[in-house]
């Protein structure tokens, strides 16, 4: 996109650590300048926690530009690792941006917008329903894609509850089993673009994913196949318990932090509260039991894995990483 209205396309990107935003100014013909950190009007990097004491407090950022307030310049929307989205208003001009020094957290009603997937908020803006107002479509860590309809008026966007456009991935996304004859499915960490891919007048979704597969041997005997299926059932039970435990912990933490701004959840004091609760969960007898069960079936399952798959990792880990790009056509 043209960041500074000079007629040449530029690139912008977020980052994992420390979460800064980067601008690659275009030189034309597909050539770009080295990256520069996008800063606010006071010369500070635009971060989730502007005055962070530890660089991981703003870990993970995904960004897009939009004219939020209809004043003919471009403002910055930033998705965070914990599934939230904040706005930095452009208080300068289209050609010479000067961004506000404070975050404004995007809301659904009176509550901060947080993706159902919980993490990796990857927002894009588009008019998904064709009503003349731009909406937010976002990918999430669970592999799902969610549409937040803008029901506001020009300059004053208001967002409705999310509608699922692409269902979340069923599974952990790591070391999943790919049996012979089964095709891969979209994984986790959905990174998206919205475009009319096929020129039919309808917006489609392009989705980049991540995951790792363990490729199951094609020569399993009937006895091995039955034993393998039993392991899969035990793994599914353990996976569900571990995931449900984490979701319950997040919900309880959110309830405990009620009334405290999201921007303060990562202060050392509040991070310590989370770490204490997280440690208590991991040390509980049931969590330990299911963790041991999960690790056991994962280890035993390696006997049924094809270690000759091209592109496999070296060493003792036979899981093959993938990153596919999927097209979801609009119906």
Secondary structure, DSSP 4 states (H G I P E B T S, - for coil): --TTSSSS--EEE--SSS---EEE-EEETTEEPPPEE-BBTTS-B--SSTT-SSGGGG--EEEEEE-TTSSSS-EEEEEETTSBEEEE-B-S-SSS--B-SS-EE-EETTEE-B-TT-S--EEEEE-TTSSSS-EEEEE-TTS-EEEE-B-SBTTB--BPPPEEEEPPPSS-SSSEEE-TTPPP---EEEEEEEE-TTSSSS-EEEEEEEEEEEEBPTT--HHHHHHHHHHHHHHHHHHHHHHHHHHHHHHHHHHHTTTS-GGGTTSHHHHHHHHHHHHHHHHSHHHHHHHHHHHHHHHHHGGGB-TT-TTPPSTT--PEEE--EEEE---
